[in-house]
Structures are given as C-alpha cells and as structure tokens.
Amino acid sequence: MLFYVVREKKSPSKKPLKAVRSPMPKDIIPMSMVSTHEAFNHKDWLFELKWDGFRALAYCDGSDVKLRSKNSQSFNTKFQAIKRELEMINIKLSSTGRLPC
C-alpha cells in the first residue's frame, strides 16, 4: 500500500493563519508522494491513501481555466468536462488534486 504524506502547516503562534492576497500563481510544483511499506504516526503529519489517477493543478481566473499535470502538461483536452464545470463556477483559485482515471 502507498501513502501520500502531507506536512501540516502550523502557525508559529496560537493564532490561526490568515490568507494573504497575492497574484495568481503561474507554475506550482506539487508535492511528490513518498513510497513506504508502513505509515508512521506523528502529530504534525496528515496521511491519505494514494488512489490511481493523475495529479493535477487547476488555475482558475474567472472563466479562464487551465488544468495542468505535475509536469506542466495541459490536461484541458483530456478533462474537458472538469474544465467546463470550473469555467461555469467562475472563481479565482489555484488548487491541486487527483483526477481519477
């Protein structure tokens, strides 16, 4: 079994972290998975199972949507339905996730 490990970002103080307005990112390099035979426990780490699919990044600037692979290849054609849905939402965000195959 493979586990995808994500480091949880914690605030140096006890106050919650606040979002900072900044320009839309152009290229984000997502975290790569680490292959292990067992998960370990630590209070500062979160775990999720790795499912088959494609790691994808979505850059949404209103109705201008770009879906990219972790190697910056376009997923706009392969996942047209997802691209259309994001265009209809008309939101500004950049996000990463896994698209099932």
C-alpha positions in Angstrom: 0.0 0.0 0.0 1.2 3.5 -0.8 0.6 6.5 1.4 0.7 10.2 0.4 2.2 12.3 3.2 1.3 15.9 3.7 3.0 18.2 6.2 0.5 20.3 8.1 1.4 24.0 8.2 1.1 25.3 11.7 1.1 28.9 12.9 4.2 29.8 15.0 1.8 31.4 17.4 -1.5 30.0 18.7 -3.4 32.4 16.4 -4.9 30.9 13.2 -3.0 31.6 9.9 -4.6 34.3 7.7 -4.8 34.3 3.9 -2.7 36.9 2.0 -4.0 38.3 -1.2 -1.4 37.8 -4.0 -1.3 37.4 -7.8 -2.5 34.2 -9.4 0.5 31.7 -9.4 1.8 30.7 -12.8 3.6 27.4 -12.0 3.1 25.4 -8.8 5.2 22.3 -8.3 3.1 19.9 -6.3 4.5 17.7 -3.6 5.5 14.2 -4.8 4.4 11.1 -3.0 6.8 9.0 -0.9 6.5 5.3 -1.2 6.6 3.4 2.1 5.5 0.0 3.4 4.0 1.4 6.5 2.7 4.7 7.7 4.2 6.3 10.7 2.3 8.4 13.3 3.3 11.9 14.2 1.0 14.8 15.4 2.4 17.2 12.7 1.6 14.9 9.7 -1.6 14.0 7.9 -2.0 10.9 5.7 -4.2 9.9 2.8 -4.3 6.8 0.7 -2.9 7.2 -2.9 -5.6 6.3 -5.4 -4.9 5.7 -9.1 -5.3 8.8 -11.2 -3.5 11.9 -12.4 -2.0 14.6 -10.1 -3.5 17.8 -11.5 -3.3 21.6 -10.8 -6.2 23.9 -11.6 -5.5 27.6 -12.3 -8.9 29.3 -12.3 -9.0 33.1 -13.0 -12.7 33.6 -13.5 -13.8 31.8 -16.7 -10.1 31.4 -17.7 -9.3 27.8 -16.5 -6.1 25.9 -17.1 -5.7 22.3 -16.0 -2.0 21.1 -15.8 -0.2 18.0 -14.9 2.6 18.0 -12.3 5.0 18.2 -15.2 3.1 21.3 -16.5 1.5 19.4 -19.5 -2.0 20.6 -20.4 -5.0 18.5 -19.2 -7.5 20.8 -20.8 -8.4 18.3 -23.6 -8.2 15.1 -21.5 -10.5 16.5 -18.8 -12.8 18.9 -20.8 -15.8 18.2 -18.6 -14.0 19.3 -15.5 -12.6 22.3 -17.2 -16.1 23.4 -18.4 -17.5 23.0 -14.9 -14.8 25.1 -13.4 -15.3 27.7 -16.1 -19.0 27.9 -15.1 -18.2 28.3 -11.5 -16.3 31.5 -12.4 -14.0 31.5 -9.4 -10.4 32.7 -8.7 -8.3 30.0 -7.2 -5.3 27.6 -7.7 -5.7 24.1 -6.5 -4.1 20.7 -6.7 -5.7 17.3 -6.5 -6.0 13.9 -8.1 -8.2 13.2 -11.1 -9.3 9.5 -11.2 -8.7 7.5 -14.4 
